[in-house]
Amino acid sequence: MKQFKVFLSLVIVIVFSSFVFAGSVCDESLQKLMDGNKRYVDGKFANKDVGSTKRQELSSKGQKPFAIVVTCSDSRVPPEILFDQGLGDIFVVRVAGNVVDPIALGSVEYGAEHLNSPLVFILGHTKCGAVTATLEAKGKPEGNIGAIVKKIQPAAAVAKKKGGTKEEMLETAIHENIKNVYNDMMKNSKILPHLVHEGKLKIVGGEYDITTGKVAMMELPKKAESKKSH
């Protein structure tokens, strides 16, 4: 009986340690991004190897990005630059409005499950054209651009209900859209909630200010885990 208790204690310690280790890796990845953003804002970029030596290394050894960044296609929001990262550092999924459809979500899953990236950063940005267009849209959205508008409409509806100035409603919609992207990830993926539950993945959100260059973290919904998770 005594030996069993000792064995059980060891198992608990090992399991707990693995969660702590996984959590620390996620936090370290987030810190890398935020440190990089500070360098970008300060104009003090790190020295990065983007030449043939680095290309050969990534070609032979493969990629091991420490973070997945889901952000907008806006030309003013290049994640490798605003987070001051180099070749092979971050796995980027970009689409107008930083929304996720099955293809984008599959890309995130690939980065998390197959490349073992411990962090997903959902990055919205100020003055987002896709969110602005959705707020100003009249009638039923149609076509391929309409598919983007449909994804952002719930956030726009919340912003209009809350009210305020045009700028305030845009900010509200941008924040609500980031939250909705997180909810989509957790509800429409079996893989991501599972990795989050195991402590192997952390999902965070933030907004990039295209004027100041700063990334500000924001709080995501506490619980959005789907019954689909295993």
C-alpha positions as CSV (number, residue, x, y, z in Angstrom):
1,M,0.0,0.0,0.0
2,K,2.8,2.3,0.9
3,Q,4.6,1.6,-2.4
4,F,1.4,2.4,-4.3
5,K,1.0,5.7,-2.5
6,V,4.6,6.6,-3.4
7,F,4.0,5.6,-7.0
8,L,0.8,7.6,-7.1
9,S,2.6,10.7,-5.7
10,L,5.3,10.4,-8.3
11,V,2.7,10.2,-11.1
12,I,1.0,13.3,-9.8
13,V,4.3,15.2,-9.6
14,I,5.2,14.2,-13.1
15,V,1.8,15.2,-14.5
16,F,1.8,18.5,-12.7
17,S,5.4,19.2,-13.8
18,S,4.5,18.6,-17.4
19,F,1.6,21.1,-17.2
20,V,3.8,23.7,-15.5
21,F,6.5,23.2,-18.2
22,A,4.0,23.4,-21.0
23,G,2.5,26.6,-19.5
24,S,6.0,28.2,-19.2
25,V,6.7,27.4,-22.8
26,C,3.5,29.1,-23.9
27,D,4.3,32.1,-21.7
28,E,7.8,32.3,-23.1
29,S,6.5,32.3,-26.6
30,L,4.1,35.2,-25.8
31,Q,7.0,37.1,-24.1
32,K,9.1,36.7,-27.3
33,L,6.3,38.3,-29.3
34,M,5.8,41.2,-26.9
35,D,9.6,41.8,-26.6
36,G,9.8,41.8,-30.4
37,N,7.0,44.3,-30.6
38,K,8.7,46.6,-28.1
39,R,11.9,46.4,-30.2
40,Y,9.8,47.3,-33.3
41,V,8.2,50.3,-31.5
42,D,11.6,51.5,-30.2
43,G,13.2,51.0,-33.6
44,K,15.8,48.7,-32.1
45,F,15.5,45.6,-34.3
46,A,17.3,42.4,-33.4
47,N,20.0,41.1,-35.7
48,K,18.4,38.2,-37.7
49,D,19.9,35.8,-40.2
50,V,17.7,36.0,-43.3
51,G,20.4,34.8,-45.7
52,S,21.4,31.6,-47.3
53,T,22.7,30.0,-44.0
54,K,19.3,30.4,-42.4
55,R,17.5,29.2,-45.5
56,Q,19.6,26.1,-45.7
57,E,19.0,25.3,-42.0
58,L,15.3,25.6,-42.3
59,S,15.3,23.6,-45.5
60,S,17.3,20.7,-43.9
61,K,15.9,20.7,-40.4
62,G,12.4,21.9,-41.0
63,Q,10.4,24.6,-39.4
64,K,9.7,25.0,-35.7
65,P,7.7,28.2,-35.3
66,F,7.3,29.2,-31.6
67,A,4.0,30.9,-32.3
68,I,1.0,31.0,-34.7
69,V,-0.3,34.5,-35.5
70,V,-3.8,34.8,-37.0
71,T,-4.1,38.3,-38.4
72,C,-5.5,40.6,-41.1
73,S,-4.3,40.7,-44.7
74,D,-4.0,44.5,-44.3
75,S,-0.6,45.6,-45.8
76,R,0.0,47.8,-42.8
77,V,0.0,44.8,-40.4
78,P,3.0,42.5,-41.3
79,P,3.4,40.2,-38.2
80,E,7.0,39.3,-38.9
81,I,8.0,43.0,-38.8
82,L,5.7,44.3,-36.0
83,F,6.8,41.4,-33.8
84,D,10.4,41.6,-35.0
85,Q,10.8,38.0,-36.0
86,G,12.9,36.2,-38.6
87,L,12.6,33.3,-41.0
88,G,10.9,30.2,-39.5
89,D,10.0,32.0,-36.2
90,I,6.2,32.4,-36.6
91,F,3.5,30.6,-38.5
92,V,1.2,33.2,-40.0
93,V,-2.4,32.9,-41.1
94,R,-3.7,36.1,-42.8
95,V,-7.1,36.9,-44.1
96,A,-9.1,40.1,-44.3
97,G,-10.7,40.8,-40.9
98,N,-8.5,38.1,-39.3
99,V,-11.5,35.7,-39.4
100,V,-11.3,31.9,-39.6
101,D,-13.1,29.7,-42.0
102,P,-12.4,25.9,-42.2
103,I,-9.3,26.5,-44.3
104,A,-7.8,29.1,-42.0
105,L,-8.8,27.0,-39.0
106,G,-7.1,24.0,-40.6
107,S,-4.0,26.0,-41.0
108,V,-4.0,26.9,-37.3
109,E,-4.6,23.3,-36.4
110,Y,-1.6,22.3,-38.6
111,G,0.7,24.8,-36.8
112,A,-0.5,23.7,-33.4
113,E,-0.6,19.9,-33.8
114,H,2.0,19.1,-36.4
115,L,4.5,21.9,-35.9
116,N,3.9,21.9,-32.1
117,S,3.6,25.7,-31.8
118,P,2.6,26.4,-28.2
119,L,0.9,29.7,-28.8
120,V,-1.9,31.2,-31.0
121,F,-2.1,35.0,-31.1
122,I,-5.3,36.4,-32.6
123,L,-4.3,39.9,-33.8
124,G,-6.8,42.5,-34.8
125,H,-5.8,46.1,-35.6
126,T,-7.0,49.6,-35.5
127,K,-8.8,51.2,-38.5
128,C,-9.5,47.7,-39.9
129,G,-11.0,48.1,-43.3
130,A,-12.9,44.8,-43.2
131,V,-14.6,45.7,-39.9
132,T,-15.3,49.2,-41.2
133,A,-16.9,47.9,-44.3
134,T,-19.1,45.5,-42.3
135,L,-20.3,48.3,-40.1
136,E,-21.2,50.4,-43.1
137,A,-22.7,47.5,-45.2
138,K,-26.2,47.9,-46.4
139,G,-28.4,44.9,-47.4
140,K,-27.5,41.3,-47.7
141,P,-23.8,40.6,-48.2
142,E,-23.1,38.6,-51.4
143,G,-20.1,37.0,-53.1
144,N,-16.7,36.1,-51.7
145,I,-16.3,39.5,-49.9
146,G,-19.8,38.9,-48.5
147,A,-18.5,35.8,-46.8
148,I,-16.0,37.9,-44.9
149,V,-18.7,40.4,-44.0
150,K,-21.0,37.6,-42.7
151,K,-18.2,36.4,-40.3
152,I,-17.8,40.0,-38.9
153,Q,-21.5,40.9,-38.8
154,P,-22.1,39.6,-35.2
155,A,-19.3,41.8,-33.9
156,A,-20.7,44.8,-35.8
157,A,-24.2,44.1,-34.4
158,V,-22.8,44.2,-30.8
159,A,-21.0,47.5,-31.6
160,K,-24.1,49.1,-33.1
161,K,-26.2,48.1,-30.1
162,K,-23.6,49.5,-27.7
163,G,-23.5,52.7,-29.7
164,G,-21.1,55.6,-29.4
165,T,-19.2,57.6,-31.9
166,K,-18.2,56.1,-35.3
167,E,-14.7,55.5,-33.9
168,E,-15.9,54.0,-30.7
169,M,-18.2,51.6,-32.5
170,L,-15.3,50.5,-34.8
171,E,-13.1,49.8,-31.8
172,T,-15.9,47.8,-30.1
173,A,-16.5,45.8,-33.3
174,I,-12.8,45.1,-33.7
175,H,-12.6,43.7,-30.1
176,E,-15.8,41.7,-30.4
177,N,-14.5,40.2,-33.7
178,I,-11.3,39.0,-32.0
179,K,-13.4,37.4,-29.3
180,N,-15.6,35.7,-31.9
181,V,-12.6,34.4,-33.8
182,Y,-11.5,32.8,-30.5
183,N,-15.0,31.3,-30.0
184,D,-14.9,29.9,-33.6
185,M,-11.5,28.3,-32.9
186,M,-12.8,26.6,-29.7
187,K,-16.2,25.6,-31.1
188,N,-15.3,24.5,-34.6
189,S,-12.1,22.6,-33.9
190,K,-11.6,19.3,-32.1
191,I,-7.8,19.7,-32.0
192,L,-7.4,23.2,-30.4
193,P,-9.6,22.8,-27.3
194,H,-7.9,19.4,-26.7
195,L,-4.4,21.0,-26.8
196,V,-5.5,23.9,-24.6
197,H,-7.0,21.5,-22.1
198,E,-3.7,19.5,-22.0
199,G,-1.7,22.7,-21.4
200,K,0.1,22.3,-24.7
201,L,-1.4,25.4,-26.3
202,K,-2.3,28.9,-25.2
203,I,-4.6,31.2,-27.2
204,V,-4.4,34.9,-26.7
205,G,-5.7,38.0,-28.4
206,G,-4.6,41.5,-28.9
207,E,-4.9,44.7,-31.1
208,Y,-2.2,46.3,-33.1
209,D,-2.3,50.1,-33.3
210,I,-1.2,51.0,-36.8
211,T,-0.3,54.5,-35.7
212,T,1.9,53.8,-32.7
213,G,3.0,50.3,-33.7
214,K,2.1,48.9,-30.2
215,V,0.3,45.6,-29.6
216,A,-2.1,45.7,-26.7
217,M,-3.3,42.5,-25.1
218,M,-7.0,41.9,-24.5
219,E,-9.0,39.5,-22.5
220,L,-10.7,36.6,-24.3
221,P,-13.8,34.8,-23.2
222,K,-13.2,32.4,-20.3
223,K,-15.0,29.4,-21.6
224,A,-15.7,28.6,-25.2
225,E,-14.8,24.9,-25.3
226,S,-17.0,22.9,-27.5
227,K,-18.6,19.5,-27.0
228,K,-16.6,18.5,-30.1
229,S,-13.4,18.6,-28.2
230,H,-12.0,15.2,-27.1
